[in-house]
Amino acid sequence: VTMKDVMTIRIGGDLKDKLDRMAKATARTKSYLIESAIREYLEVNEWQVEAIQEGVRQADAGQVVPHETVKARWEGKRADSVDRRRRPRP
């Protein structure tokens, strides 16, 4: 068994009520649900922050696509998408 740190948090009554109901409905502890939620949140946001930081590094290094190029590509994809929807199906 891994030793875990203890934290104290403050949550609103409505959130606590939802947590209580979810723990009961899933037969999980509130601690388990909170840890799972925090883990998922951090994984999603950690990836996003790293991607943003990489984008900033690339921009700082001049590795960018000009706005007009992006716009032209987007408009081309959009036109292709509209054309496909208008074509009759075989």
C-alpha positions as CSV (number, residue, x, y, z in Angstrom):
1,V,0.0,0.0,0.0
2,T,1.3,3.4,-1.0
3,M,1.4,6.1,1.7
4,K,-0.7,9.1,0.6
5,D,-0.5,12.7,1.7
6,V,-3.5,14.3,3.5
7,M,-5.0,17.5,2.2
8,T,-7.8,19.6,3.5
9,I,-10.0,21.4,1.0
10,R,-13.1,23.6,1.2
11,I,-16.0,22.9,-1.2
12,G,-19.5,24.3,-1.4
13,G,-22.4,22.4,0.1
14,D,-23.9,21.6,-3.3
15,L,-20.6,20.1,-4.5
16,K,-20.3,18.1,-1.3
17,D,-23.9,16.8,-1.7
18,K,-23.1,15.7,-5.3
19,L,-19.9,14.0,-4.1
20,D,-21.8,12.2,-1.3
21,R,-24.4,10.9,-3.8
22,M,-21.8,9.8,-6.4
23,A,-19.8,8.0,-3.7
24,K,-22.9,6.1,-2.6
25,A,-24.1,5.4,-6.2
26,T,-20.7,4.0,-7.3
27,A,-19.7,2.3,-4.0
28,R,-16.5,4.4,-4.0
29,T,-15.0,6.5,-1.3
30,K,-15.2,10.3,-1.6
31,S,-11.4,10.3,-1.5
32,Y,-11.2,7.9,-4.4
33,L,-13.6,10.1,-6.5
34,I,-11.8,13.3,-5.6
35,E,-8.4,11.8,-6.4
36,S,-9.7,10.4,-9.7
37,A,-11.2,13.8,-10.7
38,I,-8.0,15.7,-9.8
39,R,-5.9,13.2,-11.7
40,E,-8.0,13.5,-14.8
41,Y,-8.1,17.3,-14.6
42,L,-4.3,17.5,-14.2
43,E,-3.7,15.1,-17.1
44,V,-5.9,17.1,-19.5
45,N,-4.6,20.4,-18.4
46,E,-0.9,19.4,-18.1
47,W,-1.1,18.2,-21.8
48,Q,-2.7,21.5,-22.8
49,V,-0.2,23.7,-20.9
50,E,2.7,21.7,-22.4
51,A,1.2,22.1,-25.9
52,I,0.8,25.9,-25.4
53,Q,4.3,26.2,-24.1
54,E,5.6,24.3,-27.2
55,G,3.6,26.5,-29.5
56,V,5.1,29.6,-27.8
57,R,8.6,28.1,-28.2
58,Q,7.9,27.5,-31.9
59,A,6.6,31.0,-32.4
60,D,9.6,32.5,-30.6
61,A,11.8,30.5,-33.0
62,G,9.9,31.8,-36.0
63,Q,8.3,28.5,-36.8
64,V,4.9,29.8,-37.7
65,V,2.5,29.5,-40.6
66,P,1.4,32.9,-42.0
67,H,-2.2,33.8,-41.4
68,E,-3.1,34.0,-45.1
69,T,-1.8,30.4,-45.6
70,V,-3.9,29.1,-42.7
71,K,-6.9,31.0,-44.0
72,A,-6.5,29.6,-47.5
73,R,-6.1,26.0,-46.2
74,W,-9.2,26.4,-44.0
75,E,-11.3,27.9,-46.8
76,G,-10.1,25.0,-49.1
77,K,-11.2,22.4,-46.5
78,R,-14.5,24.1,-46.0
79,A,-15.2,24.3,-49.7
80,D,-14.4,20.5,-50.1
81,S,-16.7,19.7,-47.2
82,V,-19.6,21.7,-48.7
83,D,-19.0,20.1,-52.1
84,R,-19.1,16.6,-50.6
85,R,-22.4,17.3,-48.9
86,R,-23.9,18.5,-52.2
87,R,-22.8,15.5,-54.3
88,P,-25.5,12.8,-54.7
89,R,-24.8,9.5,-53.1
90,P,-24.3,6.5,-55.4
